């Protein structure tokens, strides 16, 4: 019998992984993107409580939007602008360049 140990992810790893996932969704589907909250623990390989802590932090920073009715989370428009270093509030929608497949 083989035992597999999984390293517990740090808070910063969870935040980065969550932002990376949400930025990919935003790139492909824009403001209509959303990741199911129930899928996050498995996707990020973390417990629900750890993911919840990361979500609360990112909401407090204004980087993400959580839709509790739909059960989804997405990158906020202001969060996308902030992550890209765009401070001009007149920018309504951030459009990421098309993905390049290698």
C-alpha positions in Angstrom: 0.0 0.0 0.0 1.4 3.3 -1.1 0.7 6.5 0.9 0.6 9.7 -0.9 1.2 12.9 1.1 0.0 16.1 -0.2 1.7 19.3 0.8 -0.6 21.9 2.2 -0.6 25.0 0.1 0.2 28.4 1.7 -2.3 31.2 1.6 -0.3 33.1 -1.0 -0.2 30.0 -3.3 -4.0 29.7 -3.0 -4.5 33.4 -3.8 -2.2 33.2 -6.8 -3.8 30.0 -8.0 -7.2 31.4 -7.7 -6.3 34.7 -9.4 -4.6 32.8 -12.2 -7.7 30.6 -12.8 -10.0 33.6 -12.8 -7.8 35.6 -15.1 -7.9 32.7 -17.6 -11.7 32.7 -17.4 -11.8 36.4 -17.8 -9.6 36.2 -20.8 -11.8 33.7 -22.6 -15.3 34.7 -21.4 -14.9 38.3 -20.1 -17.3 39.5 -17.4 -19.6 36.6 -18.0 -17.0 34.2 -16.8 -17.5 32.4 -13.5 -16.0 29.4 -11.7 -18.2 27.2 -9.5 -17.4 27.7 -5.9 -17.9 24.0 -5.3 -15.1 23.2 -7.8 -12.4 25.4 -6.3 -11.1 23.1 -3.5 -10.4 20.3 -5.9 -9.0 22.6 -8.6 -6.7 24.3 -6.1 -6.0 21.2 -4.1 -6.9 22.8 -0.8 -9.6 22.5 1.8 -12.8 24.4 1.6 -11.9 26.5 4.6 -8.5 27.5 3.1 -10.2 28.5 -0.1 -12.8 30.4 1.8 -10.0 32.4 3.5 -8.5 33.2 0.1 -11.8 34.2 -1.3 -12.6 36.6 1.7 -9.2 38.2 1.2 -9.6 38.8 -2.5 -13.2 40.1 -2.0 -11.9 42.6 0.6 -9.2 43.8 -1.9 -11.9 44.3 -4.6 -10.3 41.8 -7.0 -13.1 39.3 -7.3 -16.9 39.1 -7.2 -18.7 36.2 -5.6 -22.2 35.5 -6.7 -23.7 33.5 -3.9 -27.0 32.9 -5.7 -25.3 31.3 -8.8 -22.5 29.8 -6.7 -19.7 31.3 -8.8 -16.7 33.6 -8.4 -15.2 35.8 -11.1 -12.5 38.4 -11.5 -14.0 41.9 -11.1 -13.5 44.5 -13.8 -11.7 46.8 -11.3 -9.6 43.8 -10.2 -8.6 43.1 -13.8 -7.6 46.7 -14.3 -5.7 46.7 -11.0 -3.8 43.5 -11.8 -2.8 44.9 -15.2 -1.7 48.1 -13.7 -4.4 50.2 -15.4 -5.5 53.0 -13.2 -7.7 54.9 -15.6 -11.2 54.5 -14.4 -12.5 55.2 -17.9 -11.4 51.8 -19.0 -14.7 49.9 -18.9 -13.6 46.5 -19.9 -10.2 44.9 -19.9 -9.6 42.7 -22.9 -6.7 40.3 -22.6 -4.8 39.4 -25.8 -5.8 36.1 -27.5 -4.2 33.0 -26.0 -1.2 31.7 -27.9 -1.0 27.9 -28.0 2.4 26.3 -28.2 
